[in-house]
């Protein structure tokens, strides 16, 4: 349990953070909830 709680024993460089931020940006499974067409679709189909 102690090992599971100790999750902050590392640091990430700015380059690593940038790499993580860029992951899955063009994944077909992601949705832009700010896209008016998608919001319209949700409202029409799910109320």
CHARMM-style PDB file with segment names, atoms N, HN, CA, C and O in Angstrom:
ATOM      1  N   UNK     1       0.826  -1.193   0.000  1.00  0.00      PROA
ATOM      2  CA  UNK     1       0.000   0.000   0.000  1.00  0.00      PROA
ATOM      3  C   UNK     1       0.866   1.250   0.000  1.00  0.00      PROA
ATOM      4  O   UNK     1       0.540   2.225  -0.677  1.00  0.00      PROA
ATOM      5  N   UNK     2       1.957   1.237   0.744  1.00  0.00      PROA
ATOM      6  HN  UNK     2       2.222   0.445   1.294  1.00  0.00      PROA
ATOM      7  CA  UNK     2       2.819   2.415   0.801  1.00  0.00      PROA
ATOM      8  C   UNK     2       3.362   2.761  -0.581  1.00  0.00      PROA
ATOM      9  O   UNK     2       3.462   3.936  -0.932  1.00  0.00      PROA
ATOM     10  N   UNK     3       3.709   1.757  -1.358  1.00  0.00      PROA
ATOM     11  HN  UNK     3       3.628   0.802  -1.073  1.00  0.00      PROA
ATOM     12  CA  UNK     3       4.210   2.014  -2.710  1.00  0.00      PROA
ATOM     13  C   UNK     3       3.118   2.598  -3.602  1.00  0.00      PROA
ATOM     14  O   UNK     3       3.402   3.447  -4.447  1.00  0.00      PROA
ATOM     15  N   UNK     4       1.897   2.163  -3.430  1.00  0.00      PROA
ATOM     16  HN  UNK     4       1.667   1.473  -2.744  1.00  0.00      PROA
ATOM     17  CA  UNK     4       0.801   2.696  -4.233  1.00  0.00      PROA
ATOM     18  C   UNK     4       0.532   4.160  -3.915  1.00  0.00      PROA
ATOM     19  O   UNK     4       0.152   4.923  -4.803  1.00  0.00      PROA
ATOM     20  N   UNK     5       0.720   4.559  -2.680  1.00  0.00      PROA
ATOM     21  HN  UNK     5       1.029   3.939  -1.958  1.00  0.00      PROA
ATOM     22  CA  UNK     5       0.484   5.938  -2.277  1.00  0.00      PROA
ATOM     23  C   UNK     5       1.619   6.851  -2.727  1.00  0.00      PROA
ATOM     24  O   UNK     5       1.389   8.036  -2.967  1.00  0.00      PROA
ATOM     25  N   UNK     6       2.813   6.338  -2.844  1.00  0.00      PROA
ATOM     26  HN  UNK     6       3.000   5.376  -2.648  1.00  0.00      PROA
ATOM     27  CA  UNK     6       3.989   7.133  -3.206  1.00  0.00      PROA
ATOM     28  C   UNK     6       4.083   7.296  -4.722  1.00  0.00      PROA
ATOM     29  O   UNK     6       4.947   6.699  -5.365  1.00  0.00      PROA
ATOM     30  N   UNK     7       3.182   8.113  -5.292  1.00  0.00      PROA
ATOM     31  HN  UNK     7       2.480   8.597  -4.770  1.00  0.00      PROA
ATOM     32  CA  UNK     7       3.162   8.284  -6.739  1.00  0.00      PROA
ATOM     33  C   UNK     7       3.831   9.572  -7.215  1.00  0.00      PROA
ATOM     34  O   UNK     7       3.913   9.805  -8.421  1.00  0.00      PROA
ATOM     35  N   UNK     8       4.298  10.393  -6.320  1.00  0.00      PROA
ATOM     36  HN  UNK     8       4.232  10.204  -5.340  1.00  0.00      PROA
ATOM     37  CA  UNK     8       4.882  11.671  -6.697  1.00  0.00      PROA
ATOM     38  C   UNK     8       6.400  11.672  -6.532  1.00  0.00      PROA
ATOM     39  O   UNK     8       6.989  12.697  -6.189  1.00  0.00      PROA
ATOM     40  N   UNK     9       7.034  10.525  -6.776  1.00  0.00      PROA
ATOM     41  HN  UNK     9       6.557   9.692  -7.054  1.00  0.00      PROA
ATOM     42  CA  UNK     9       8.476  10.435  -6.593  1.00  0.00      PROA
ATOM     43  C   UNK     9       9.237  10.587  -7.905  1.00  0.00      PROA
ATOM     44  O   UNK     9      10.322  10.026  -8.062  1.00  0.00      PROA
ATOM     45  N   UNK    10       8.674  11.342  -8.849  1.00  0.00      PROA
ATOM     46  HN  UNK    10       7.793  11.798  -8.721  1.00  0.00      PROA
ATOM     47  CA  UNK    10       9.342  11.575 -10.126  1.00  0.00      PROA
ATOM     48  C   UNK    10       8.959  12.957 -10.644  1.00  0.00      PROA
ATOM     49  O   UNK    10       8.015  13.578 -10.155  1.00  0.00      PROA
ATOM     50  N   UNK    11       9.693  13.418 -11.623  1.00  0.00      PROA
ATOM     51  HN  UNK    11      10.460  12.914 -12.020  1.00  0.00      PROA
ATOM     52  CA  UNK    11       9.380  14.684 -12.276  1.00  0.00      PROA
ATOM     53  C   UNK    11       9.449  14.474 -13.779  1.00  0.00      PROA
ATOM     54  O   UNK    11      10.140  13.575 -14.259  1.00  0.00      PROA
ATOM     55  N   UNK    12       8.739  15.297 -14.510  1.00  0.00      PROA
ATOM     56  HN  UNK    12       8.177  16.027 -14.120  1.00  0.00      PROA
ATOM     57  CA  UNK    12       8.758  15.263 -15.966  1.00  0.00      PROA
ATOM     58  C   UNK    12       9.379  16.549 -16.477  1.00  0.00      PROA
ATOM     59  O   UNK    12       9.155  17.628 -15.929  1.00  0.00      PROA
ATOM     60  N   UNK    13      10.167  16.416 -17.544  1.00  0.00      PROA
ATOM     61  HN  UNK    13      10.349  15.539 -17.990  1.00  0.00      PROA
ATOM     62  CA  UNK    13      10.768  17.597 -18.156  1.00  0.00      PROA
ATOM     63  C   UNK    13       9.702  18.311 -18.985  1.00  0.00      PROA
ATOM     64  O   UNK    13       8.634  17.762 -19.255  1.00  0.00      PROA
ATOM     65  N   UNK    14      10.012  19.541 -19.383  1.00  0.00      PROA
ATOM     66  HN  UNK    14      10.880  19.987 -19.164  1.00  0.00      PROA
ATOM     67  CA  UNK    14       9.079  20.272 -20.243  1.00  0.00      PROA
ATOM     68  C   UNK    14       8.863  19.525 -21.558  1.00  0.00      PROA
ATOM     69  O   UNK    14       7.754  19.509 -22.092  1.00  0.00      PROA
ATOM     70  N   UNK    15       9.918  18.910 -22.074  1.00  0.00      PROA
ATOM     71  HN  UNK    15      10.818  18.923 -21.640  1.00  0.00      PROA
ATOM     72  CA  UNK    15       9.804  18.153 -23.324  1.00  0.00      PROA
ATOM     73  C   UNK    15       8.861  16.952 -23.142  1.00  0.00      PROA
ATOM     74  O   UNK    15       8.037  16.675 -24.013  1.00  0.00      PROA
ATOM     75  N   UNK    16       8.980  16.257 -22.036  1.00  0.00      PROA
ATOM     76  HN  UNK    16       9.650  16.482 -21.328  1.00  0.00      PROA
ATOM     77  CA  UNK    16       8.097  15.124 -21.763  1.00  0.00      PROA
ATOM     78  C   UNK    16       6.647  15.576 -21.617  1.00  0.00      PROA
ATOM     79  O   UNK    16       5.728  14.912 -22.096  1.00  0.00      PROA
ATOM     80  N   UNK    17       6.455  16.705 -20.955  1.00  0.00      PROA
ATOM     81  HN  UNK    17       7.202  17.244 -20.566  1.00  0.00      PROA
ATOM     82  CA  UNK    17       5.103  17.238 -20.796  1.00  0.00      PROA
ATOM     83  C   UNK    17       4.501  17.596 -22.158  1.00  0.00      PROA
ATOM     84  O   UNK    17       3.319  17.350 -22.395  1.00  0.00      PROA
ATOM     85  N   UNK    18       5.303  18.169 -23.046  1.00  0.00      PROA
ATOM     86  HN  UNK    18       6.263  18.369 -22.853  1.00  0.00      PROA
ATOM     87  CA  UNK    18       4.836  18.510 -24.389  1.00  0.00      PROA
ATOM     88  C   UNK    18       4.475  17.258 -25.169  1.00  0.00      PROA
ATOM     89  O   UNK    18       3.477  17.239 -25.890  1.00  0.00      PROA
ATOM     90  N   UNK    19       5.276  16.217 -25.032  1.00  0.00      PROA
ATOM     91  HN  UNK    19       6.086  16.232 -24.447  1.00  0.00      PROA
ATOM     92  CA  UNK    19       4.981  14.967 -25.720  1.00  0.00      PROA
ATOM     93  C   UNK    19       3.664  14.380 -25.234  1.00  0.00      PROA
ATOM     94  O   UNK    19       2.865  13.900 -26.038  1.00  0.00      PROA
ATOM     95  N   UNK    20       3.434  14.414 -23.947  1.00  0.00      PROA
ATOM     96  HN  UNK    20       4.083  14.804 -23.294  1.00  0.00      PROA
ATOM     97  CA  UNK    20       2.184  13.891 -23.383  1.00  0.00      PROA
ATOM     98  C   UNK    20       0.996  14.716 -23.860  1.00  0.00      PROA
ATOM     99  O   UNK    20      -0.050  14.167 -24.208  1.00  0.00      PROA
ATOM    100  N   UNK    21       1.159  16.029 -23.874  1.00  0.00      PROA
ATOM    101  HN  UNK    21       2.008  16.475 -23.591  1.00  0.00      PROA
ATOM    102  CA  UNK    21       0.071  16.917 -24.289  1.00  0.00      PROA
ATOM    103  C   UNK    21      -0.312  16.688 -25.744  1.00  0.00      PROA
ATOM    104  O   UNK    21      -1.462  16.905 -26.125  1.00  0.00      PROA
ATOM    105  N   UNK    22       0.637  16.252 -26.556  1.00  0.00      PROA
ATOM    106  HN  UNK    22       1.571  16.075 -26.247  1.00  0.00      PROA
ATOM    107  CA  UNK    22       0.364  16.037 -27.969  1.00  0.00      PROA
ATOM    108  C   UNK    22      -0.202  14.669 -28.294  1.00  0.00      PROA
ATOM    109  O   UNK    22      -0.546  14.405 -29.446  1.00  0.00      PROA
ATOM    110  N   UNK    23      -0.304  13.801 -27.317  1.00  0.00      PROA
ATOM    111  HN  UNK    23      -0.025  14.015 -26.381  1.00  0.00      PROA
ATOM    112  CA  UNK    23      -0.809  12.446 -27.575  1.00  0.00      PROA
ATOM    113  C   UNK    23      -2.293  12.451 -27.890  1.00  0.00      PROA
ATOM    114  O   UNK    23      -3.071  13.199 -27.296  1.00  0.00      PROA
ATOM    115  N   UNK    24      -2.668  11.608 -28.831  1.00  0.00      PROA
ATOM    116  HN  UNK    24      -2.037  11.001 -29.313  1.00  0.00      PROA
ATOM    117  CA  UNK    24      -4.077  11.377 -29.197  1.00  0.00      PROA
ATOM    118  C   UNK    24      -4.829  12.637 -29.606  1.00  0.00      PROA
ATOM    119  O   UNK    24      -6.048  12.698 -29.446  1.00  0.00      PROA
ATOM    120  N   UNK    25      -4.142  13.630 -30.123  1.00  0.00      PROA
ATOM    121  HN  UNK    25      -3.152  13.581 -30.253  1.00  0.00      PROA
ATOM    122  CA  UNK    25      -4.827  14.846 -30.554  1.00  0.00      PROA
ATOM    123  C   UNK    25      -5.643  14.613 -31.825  1.00  0.00      PROA
ATOM    124  O   UNK    25      -6.604  15.337 -32.085  1.00  0.00      PROA
ATOM    125  N   UNK    26      -5.271  13.626 -32.600  1.00  0.00      PROA
ATOM    126  HN  UNK    26      -4.490  13.038 -32.388  1.00  0.00      PROA
ATOM    127  CA  UNK    26      -5.972  13.371 -33.856  1.00  0.00      PROA
ATOM    128  C   UNK    26      -6.650  12.012 -33.848  1.00  0.00      PROA
ATOM    129  O   UNK    26      -6.934  11.442 -34.901  1.00  0.00      PROA
ATOM    130  N   UNK    27      -6.903  11.507 -32.671  1.00  0.00      PROA
ATOM    131  HN  UNK    27      -6.672  11.971 -31.816  1.00  0.00      PROA
ATOM    132  CA  UNK    27      -7.562  10.227 -32.514  1.00  0.00      PROA
ATOM    133  C   UNK    27      -9.025  10.365 -32.908  1.00  0.00      PROA
ATOM    134  O   UNK    27      -9.714  11.273 -32.441  1.00  0.00      PROA
ATOM    135  N   UNK    28      -9.497   9.478 -33.756  1.00  0.00      PROA
ATOM    136  HN  UNK    28      -8.937   8.741 -34.136  1.00  0.00      PROA
ATOM    137  CA  UNK    28     -10.888   9.537 -34.208  1.00  0.00      PROA
ATOM    138  C   UNK    28     -11.869   9.331 -33.056  1.00  0.00      PROA
ATOM    139  O   UNK    28     -13.048   9.657 -33.191  1.00  0.00      PROA
ATOM    140  N   UNK    29     -11.406   8.800 -31.931  1.00  0.00      PROA
ATOM    141  HN  UNK    29     -10.447   8.536 -31.821  1.00  0.00      PROA
ATOM    142  CA  UNK    29     -12.292   8.548 -30.809  1.00  0.00      PROA
ATOM    143  C   UNK    29     -12.505   9.739 -29.901  1.00  0.00      PROA
ATOM    144  O   UNK    29     -13.301   9.658 -28.965  1.00  0.00      PROA
ATOM    145  N   UNK    30     -11.824  10.834 -30.144  1.00  0.00      PROA
ATOM    146  HN  UNK    30     -11.177  10.899 -30.904  1.00  0.00      PROA
ATOM    147  CA  UNK    30     -11.988  12.002 -29.286  1.00  0.00      PROA
ATOM    148  C   UNK    30     -13.122  12.875 -29.811  1.00  0.00      PROA
ATOM    149  O   UNK    30     -13.405  12.893 -31.008  1.00  0.00      PROA
ATOM    150  N   UNK    31     -13.743  13.571 -28.932  1.00  0.00      PROA
ATOM    151  HN  UNK    31     -13.513  13.557 -27.959  1.00  0.00      PROA
ATOM    152  CA  UNK    31     -14.850  14.457 -29.290  1.00  0.00      PROA
ATOM    153  C   UNK    31     -14.576  15.857 -28.777  1.00  0.00      PROA
ATOM    154  O   UNK    31     -14.036  16.040 -27.685  1.00  0.00      PROA
ATOM    155  N   UNK    32     -14.954  16.838 -29.575  1.00  0.00      PROA
ATOM    156  HN  UNK    32     -15.392  16.689 -30.462  1.00  0.00      PROA
ATOM    157  CA  UNK    32     -14.832  18.235 -29.181  1.00  0.00      PROA
ATOM    158  C   UNK    32     -16.193  18.691 -28.675  1.00  0.00      PROA
ATOM    159  O   UNK    32     -17.093  18.984 -29.462  1.00  0.00      PROA
ATOM    160  N   UNK    33     -16.334  18.747 -27.361  1.00  0.00      PROA
ATOM    161  HN  UNK    33     -15.603  18.508 -26.722  1.00  0.00      PROA
ATOM    162  CA  UNK    33     -17.617  19.107 -26.780  1.00  0.00      PROA
ATOM    163  C   UNK    33     -17.940  20.584 -26.961  1.00  0.00      PROA
ATOM    164  O   UNK    33     -19.024  21.030 -26.585  1.00  0.00      PROA
ATOM    165  N   UNK    34     -17.019  21.341 -27.527  1.00  0.00      PROA
ATOM    166  HN  UNK    34     -16.138  20.979 -27.832  1.00  0.00      PROA
ATOM    167  CA  UNK    34     -17.283  22.741 -27.859  1.00  0.00      PROA
ATOM    168  C   UNK    34     -17.752  22.910 -29.294  1.00  0.00      PROA
ATOM    169  O   UNK    34     -18.089  24.021 -29.704  1.00  0.00      PROA
ATOM    170  N   UNK    35     -17.781  21.825 -30.070  1.00  0.00      PROA
ATOM    171  HN  UNK    35     -17.507  20.922 -29.737  1.00  0.00      PROA
ATOM    172  CA  UNK    35     -18.214  21.863 -31.469  1.00  0.00      PROA
ATOM    173  C   UNK    35     -19.735  21.950 -31.516  1.00  0.00      PROA
ATOM    174  O   UNK    35     -20.421  21.039 -31.054  1.00  0.00      PROA
ATOM    175  N   UNK    36     -20.266  23.035 -32.069  1.00  0.00      PROA
ATOM    176  HN  UNK    36     -19.709  23.775 -32.444  1.00  0.00      PROA
ATOM    177  CA  UNK    36     -21.731  23.199 -32.082  1.00  0.00      PROA
ATOM    178  C   UNK    36     -22.470  22.049 -32.763  1.00  0.00      PROA
ATOM    179  O   UNK    36     -23.560  21.676 -32.328  1.00  0.00      PROA
ATOM    180  N   UNK    37     -21.896  21.484 -33.820  1.00  0.00      PROA
ATOM    181  HN  UNK    37     -21.010  21.786 -34.173  1.00  0.00      PROA
ATOM    182  CA  UNK    37     -22.544  20.368 -34.499  1.00  0.00      PROA
ATOM    183  C   UNK    37     -22.635  19.139 -33.590  1.00  0.00      PROA
ATOM    184  O   UNK    37     -23.637  18.423 -33.600  1.00  0.00      PROA
ATOM    185  N   UNK    38     -21.599  18.908 -32.821  1.00  0.00      PROA
ATOM    186  HN  UNK    38     -20.786  19.489 -32.813  1.00  0.00      PROA
ATOM    187  CA  UNK    38     -21.605  17.764 -31.911  1.00  0.00      PROA
ATOM    188  C   UNK    38     -22.594  17.995 -30.771  1.00  0.00      PROA
ATOM    189  O   UNK    38     -23.307  17.074 -30.371  1.00  0.00      PROA
ATOM    190  N   UNK    39     -22.640  19.203 -30.254  1.00  0.00      PROA
ATOM    191  HN  UNK    39     -22.061  19.951 -30.578  1.00  0.00      PROA
ATOM    192  CA  UNK    39     -23.597  19.533 -29.191  1.00  0.00      PROA
ATOM    193  C   UNK    39     -25.026  19.360 -29.709  1.00  0.00      PROA
ATOM    194  O   UNK    39     -25.886  18.822 -29.011  1.00  0.00      PROA
ATOM    195  N   UNK    40     -25.266  19.815 -30.926  1.00  0.00      PROA
ATOM    196  HN  UNK    40     -24.567  20.251 -31.493  1.00  0.00      PROA
ATOM    197  CA  UNK    40     -26.588  19.645 -31.534  1.00  0.00      PROA
ATOM    198  C   UNK    40     -26.941  18.165 -31.649  1.00  0.00      PROA
ATOM    199  O   UNK    40     -28.062  17.759 -31.341  1.00  0.00      PROA
ATOM    200  N   UNK    41     -25.987  17.376 -32.090  1.00  0.00      PROA
ATOM    201  HN  UNK    41     -25.077  17.706 -32.341  1.00  0.00      PROA
ATOM    202  CA  UNK    41     -26.195  15.928 -32.192  1.00  0.00      PROA
ATOM    203  C   UNK    41     -26.563  15.330 -30.833  1.00  0.00      PROA
ATOM    204  O   UNK    41     -27.494  14.531 -30.736  1.00  0.00      PROA
ATOM    205  N   UNK    42     -25.836  15.715 -29.789  1.00  0.00      PROA
ATOM    206  HN  UNK    42     -25.079  16.365 -29.868  1.00  0.00      PROA
ATOM    207  CA  UNK    42     -26.124  15.195 -28.454  1.00  0.00      PROA
ATOM    208  C   UNK    42     -27.534  15.566 -27.998  1.00  0.00      PROA
ATOM    209  O   UNK    42     -28.259  14.730 -27.459  1.00  0.00      PROA
ATOM    210  N   UNK    43     -27.906  16.795 -28.210  1.00  0.00      PROA
ATOM    211  HN  UNK    43     -27.317  17.474 -28.648  1.00  0.00      PROA
ATOM    212  CA  UNK    43     -29.225  17.273 -27.776  1.00  0.00      PROA
ATOM    213  C   UNK    43     -30.320  16.540 -28.535  1.00  0.00      PROA
ATOM    214  O   UNK    43     -31.310  16.104 -27.948  1.00  0.00      PROA
ATOM    215  N   UNK    44     -30.135  16.408 -29.850  1.00  0.00      PROA
ATOM    216  HN  UNK    44     -29.330  16.763 -30.327  1.00  0.00      PROA
ATOM    217  CA  UNK    44     -31.158  15.759 -30.672  1.00  0.00      PROA
ATOM    218  C   UNK    44     -31.311  14.278 -30.335  1.00  0.00      PROA
ATOM    219  O   UNK    44     -32.416  13.739 -30.404  1.00  0.00      PROA
ATOM    220  N   UNK    45     -30.236  13.633 -29.979  1.00  0.00      PROA
ATOM    221  HN  UNK    45     -29.339  14.071 -29.923  1.00  0.00      PROA
ATOM    222  CA  UNK    45     -30.275  12.192 -29.762  1.00  0.00      PROA
ATOM    223  C   UNK    45     -30.407  11.770 -28.309  1.00  0.00      PROA
ATOM    224  O   UNK    45     -30.863  10.665 -28.018  1.00  0.00      PROA
ATOM    225  N   UNK    46     -30.012  12.643 -27.401  1.00  0.00      PROA
ATOM    226  HN  UNK    46     -29.642  13.541 -27.637  1.00  0.00      PROA
ATOM    227  CA  UNK    46     -30.029  12.259 -25.987  1.00  0.00      PROA
ATOM    228  C   UNK    46     -30.791  13.240 -25.097  1.00  0.00      PROA
ATOM    229  O   UNK    46     -30.863  13.062 -23.881  1.00  0.00      PROA
ATOM    230  N   UNK    47     -31.360  14.280 -25.719  1.00  0.00      PROA
ATOM    231  HN  UNK    47     -31.301  14.425 -26.706  1.00  0.00      PROA
ATOM    232  CA  UNK    47     -32.176  15.224 -24.983  1.00  0.00      PROA
ATOM    233  C   UNK    47     -31.418  16.081 -24.117  1.00  0.00      PROA
ATOM    234  OT1 UNK    47     -31.991  16.930 -23.434  1.00  0.00      PROA
TER     235      UNK     47
END
